[in-house]
């Protein structure tokens, strides 16, 4: 077999073995319902914070963009460009 194929096959096997060992080592923790509940609550809170933060940033950006459009200087420049 080609050396690259042997290397990639052994790396994939090593990665799969590593992931399997990690899951086996975590299995006692995953059998405890309180750990699963706490992990779920933490994930929900984190998702909520991320969504609210993105919503805040998007709202602020849209507000600033609308304020820039409503300035009288911008309207004057627009009217001058249409008359020329």
C-alpha positions in Angstrom: 0.0 0.0 0.0 1.0 3.6 -0.5 2.6 5.3 2.5 0.2 8.2 2.5 -2.8 5.8 2.5 -1.3 3.8 5.4 -0.7 7.1 7.3 -4.2 8.5 6.7 -5.8 5.2 7.6 -3.8 5.0 10.8 -4.6 8.6 11.7 -8.3 8.0 11.1 -8.2 4.9 13.2 -6.4 6.7 15.9 -8.9 9.6 15.8 -11.8 7.2 16.0 -10.2 5.3 18.9 -9.5 8.6 20.7 -13.1 9.8 20.3 -14.4 6.4 21.4 -12.2 6.4 24.5 -13.3 10.0 25.3 -17.0 9.0 25.1 -16.4 5.9 27.2 -14.6 8.0 29.8 -17.6 10.5 29.8 -20.2 7.8 30.0 -20.5 7.8 33.8 -21.1 11.5 33.7 -23.7 11.2 31.0 -25.6 8.6 33.1 -26.2 11.1 35.8 -29.4 13.0 35.0 -28.3 16.1 36.9 -25.3 16.6 34.6 -27.5 16.3 31.5 -30.0 18.8 32.9 -27.2 21.3 33.9 -25.6 20.9 30.4 -29.0 21.5 28.8 -29.6 24.6 30.9 -26.2 26.0 30.2 -26.6 25.4 26.4 -30.0 27.1 26.4 -28.7 30.1 28.3 -25.7 30.4 26.0 -27.9 30.2 22.9 -30.2 32.9 24.3 -27.3 35.2 25.1 -25.9 34.7 21.6 -29.3 35.3 19.9 -30.0 38.4 22.0 -26.6 39.8 21.3 -26.9 39.3 17.6 -30.4 40.9 17.7 -29.0 43.9 19.6 -26.1 44.4 17.1 -28.5 44.1 14.1 -31.0 46.5 15.6 -28.3 49.1 16.3 -26.8 48.7 12.9 -30.1 49.2 11.2 -30.9 52.2 13.4 -27.6 53.8 12.5 -28.1 53.1 8.8 -31.6 54.6 8.9 -30.4 57.7 10.8 -27.7 58.2 8.2 -30.3 58.1 5.5 -32.6 60.6 7.2 -30.0 63.4 7.7 -30.8 66.6 5.9 -27.3 66.8 4.4 -27.8 63.5 2.7 -31.2 64.6 1.4 -29.7 67.9 0.0 -27.0 65.9 -1.7 -29.5 63.6 -3.2 -31.6 66.5 -4.5 -28.6 68.1 -6.0 -27.5 65.0 -7.8 -31.0 64.5 -9.3 -31.1 68.1 -10.6 -27.8 67.9 -12.3 
